[in-house]
Amino acid sequence: MDATVIDLCLRVFPWAEFRQRKGAIKLHYLYDHRSSLPAFMVMTDGKKSDIRVARSQEKLDFHLLPDSIVSFDRAYIDFEWLYTLDQRKVWFVTRSKANIQYRIIGQHQPIKNKQVTRDERIELIIEKSRAKYLKPLRLVCYTDQETGKAYEFITNNIKLAASTIAAIYKSRWQIETFFRWIKQNLKIKSFQGTSQNAVLSQTWIAMCYYLRLSYIKFKTKYRHSLQELTRMIAAVLIEHRLLIDISSLRSR
């Protein structure tokens, strides 16, 4: 789960006020790891915080089912919301914040992986935070073998190995790759109109196109990239050919 910002010129889009001299809209996504597709999207003004959107979207609950695992960055840390996920039996994995105060109440599992430096059960000690999250949490400290960078993860999952917890968070970078792709390949950085409705409509159309493209790739078992499929469709746009012929590189 994450959000990305689409920058807009404030003089052209005065309704999209973001900062003093910048405009923006924000796209909030729940990205499905199994299908490599967005499962949920909502658009807001650039000022709206990620956690505020997550808390307010009841439709998000239909996608976060019991025993599902959701991973997100520190912008989503709100202990009341995290406790709501826990009570619905949704597992979460997130990075810890430096200002989170806790006490160690025990070792979670014996450390068997040299990249795992800590695997502990903790409880919050700030009264306000502890009143919002009423159970112990699990803290996993992990050092990335490639970069040497150390990470601290907080999760409510007590069954998975510490290395698996780290791998789950690392897989969250798929959504960053998705953000980069849509900004480079979809028409969501320049717009045909300047009204709010024009911008939102064009963005939704672009996302529908992405999902349609992904569906074609899946159904035709197209082996090349979505970018190649886009170029192929554009090249034969005015020709009368079936999509299955295009995607399988059949000649007429």
C-alpha positions in Angstrom: 0.0 0.0 0.0 1.3 3.4 -0.9 0.6 6.7 -2.6 2.3 8.8 -5.3 2.1 12.5 -6.2 1.4 13.9 -9.6 2.8 17.4 -9.8 0.7 20.1 -11.4 1.3 23.8 -12.2 -0.6 25.8 -9.6 -1.2 28.7 -12.0 -2.8 26.3 -14.5 -4.6 24.1 -11.9 -5.4 26.6 -9.1 -7.8 24.0 -7.4 -4.9 21.6 -6.9 -3.1 23.6 -4.2 -0.4 21.4 -2.6 2.4 23.7 -1.4 2.9 27.5 -1.6 4.0 27.4 -5.3 3.1 23.9 -6.3 0.0 22.0 -7.2 -0.6 18.2 -7.1 -3.0 15.4 -6.9 -2.2 12.2 -5.0 -3.0 8.7 -6.1 -3.5 6.2 -3.3 -3.1 2.5 -4.2 -3.5 -1.0 -2.7 -1.3 -3.1 -4.9 -1.9 -6.8 -5.1 1.4 -8.8 -5.0 0.0 -12.0 -6.5 -1.5 -10.4 -9.6 1.0 -7.5 -9.8 -2.0 -5.2 -10.4 -3.6 -2.4 -8.4 -6.6 -3.7 -6.4 -7.8 -0.3 -5.2 -7.2 3.3 -6.1 -8.5 6.6 -4.8 -7.5 10.1 -5.9 -7.2 13.1 -3.5 -5.7 16.5 -3.4 -1.9 16.4 -2.8 -2.2 17.6 0.8 -4.2 14.6 2.1 -2.1 12.3 4.2 -1.7 8.6 3.4 -3.0 7.4 6.7 -6.0 9.7 6.6 -7.1 8.1 3.3 -6.5 4.6 4.6 -8.6 5.2 7.7 -11.5 6.7 5.8 -11.9 4.2 3.0 -14.4 1.6 3.9 -14.1 0.0 0.5 -10.5 -0.9 1.4 -11.9 -3.4 3.9 -13.2 -5.6 1.1 -9.6 -6.1 -0.1 -8.0 -6.6 3.3 -9.4 -9.9 4.2 -8.5 -12.1 7.3 -5.1 -13.7 6.9 -4.0 -11.3 4.2 -0.7 -9.5 4.6 -0.4 -5.7 3.9 2.9 -3.9 3.8 3.3 -0.1 3.9 5.8 2.6 4.8 6.0 4.7 8.0 3.5 7.2 6.7 0.8 4.7 7.6 1.8 4.2 11.2 -1.3 5.0 13.3 -1.6 2.6 16.2 -5.4 2.9 16.3 -5.6 1.9 12.7 -3.0 -0.8 13.1 -5.1 -2.3 16.0 -8.2 -2.3 13.8 -6.3 -4.3 11.2 -5.1 -6.7 13.9 -8.7 -7.2 15.2 -9.8 -8.1 11.7 -6.9 -10.7 11.6 -5.1 -8.8 8.9 -1.3 -9.1 9.2 0.8 -5.9 8.6 4.5 -5.3 8.1 5.9 -1.8 8.3 9.1 0.1 9.1 9.5 1.3 12.6 9.8 5.1 13.4 12.7 6.5 15.4 10.3 8.2 17.9 8.4 5.0 18.8 9.1 4.2 22.4 8.8 0.7 23.6 10.1 -1.9 26.1 11.3 -5.4 25.2 9.2 -8.0 26.9 10.9 -11.1 25.5 12.8 -12.9 22.7 10.4 -13.9 19.9 12.4 -16.6 18.2 16.0 -17.8 18.4 18.0 -16.1 15.7 19.1 -18.5 13.0 19.8 -16.1 10.2 22.9 -14.0 10.4 21.1 -11.1 8.7 18.6 -11.0 11.5 20.1 -9.1 14.4 16.9 -8.9 16.6 13.6 -10.7 16.8 11.8 -9.5 19.9 8.3 -9.0 21.4 7.8 -5.4 22.5 5.1 -3.3 24.0 4.5 0.4 23.7 5.3 2.5 26.7 3.8 5.9 25.8 0.3 5.8 27.4 -1.4 7.4 24.4 0.0 4.9 22.0 -0.5 1.9 24.3 -4.2 2.9 24.8 -4.6 2.6 21.0 -2.7 -0.6 20.5 -3.5 -3.0 23.3 -1.3 -6.0 22.4 2.4 -6.7 22.2 4.1 -6.2 18.8 7.0 -7.9 17.1 10.2 -6.1 16.3 12.5 -7.5 13.6 15.9 -6.0 12.9 17.4 -7.0 9.6 20.6 -6.1 7.7 20.4 -6.2 3.9 23.2 -8.4 2.6 23.6 -6.4 -0.7 23.6 -2.9 0.8 24.6 -3.4 4.4 21.7 -1.2 5.4 19.9 -2.0 8.7 16.1 -2.0 8.9 13.7 -2.2 11.8 10.3 -3.7 11.1 7.1 -3.8 13.2 4.6 -6.5 12.6 1.7 -8.3 14.3 2.6 -11.6 12.7 4.1 -14.1 15.1 4.2 -17.1 12.8 6.5 -16.2 9.9 10.2 -16.3 10.1 12.0 -13.0 10.6 13.7 -13.3 7.2 10.3 -13.7 5.6 9.0 -10.5 7.4 12.0 -8.7 5.8 11.3 -10.2 2.4 7.6 -9.1 2.6 8.6 -5.5 3.1 11.2 -5.7 0.4 8.5 -6.9 -2.0 6.7 -3.7 -1.3 9.1 -2.1 -3.9 6.9 -3.6 -6.6 4.5 -0.7 -6.1 7.4 1.8 -6.6 8.2 0.1 -9.9 4.5 0.4 -10.8 4.5 4.1 -10.0 7.5 4.7 -12.2 5.9 2.8 -15.0 2.6 4.6 -15.0 4.3 8.0 -14.9 6.6 7.1 -17.8 4.0 5.4 -20.0 0.5 6.7 -19.2 -0.9 10.2 -20.0 -1.0 11.4 -16.4 1.6 14.2 -16.4 0.0 16.4 -19.0 -3.7 16.9 -19.3 -6.3 17.8 -22.0 -8.2 20.1 -19.6 -7.5 22.2 -16.6 -10.6 21.5 -14.4 -10.6 19.1 -11.6 -13.0 16.9 -13.4 -10.8 16.8 -16.5 -7.8 15.8 -14.6 -9.5 13.1 -12.6 -11.3 11.7 -15.7 -8.1 11.5 -17.7 -6.4 9.7 -14.8 -9.1 7.2 -14.4 -9.1 6.6 -18.2 -5.4 6.0 -18.0 -5.8 3.5 -15.2 -8.6 1.7 -17.1 -6.2 1.5 -20.1 -3.5 0.0 -17.9 -5.8 -2.7 -16.5 -7.1 -3.5 -20.0 -3.6 -3.8 -21.3 -2.7 -6.1 -18.4 -5.8 -8.2 -19.1 -4.8 -8.5 -22.8 -1.3 -9.6 -21.9 -2.7 -12.2 -19.5 -5.3 -13.6 -21.8 -3.0 -13.8 -24.8 0.0 -15.0 -22.8 2.0 -12.2 -24.4 5.7 -12.7 -23.4 7.0 -9.2 -23.9 6.6 -6.1 -21.7 3.5 -3.9 -21.4 5.5 -1.2 -23.1 6.1 -3.3 -26.1 2.4 -4.2 -26.3 1.5 -0.5 -26.1 3.8 0.3 -29.0 2.4 -2.6 -31.0 -1.2 -1.5 -30.5 -0.3 2.1 -31.3 1.4 1.0 -34.5 -1.6 -0.8 -35.9 -4.3 1.3 -34.3 -5.9 2.3 -37.6 -5.7 -1.3 -39.1 -8.5 -3.8 -38.8 -6.8 -6.5 -36.8 -7.8 -8.7 -33.9 -5.9 -8.0 -30.6 -5.0 -11.7 -30.4 -3.3 -11.4 -33.8 -1.4 -8.4 -32.7 -0.2 -9.8 -29.4 0.8 -13.1 -30.9 2.7 -11.4 -33.7 0.6 -13.1 -36.4 0.7 -11.6 -39.9 -2.5 -11.1 -41.8 
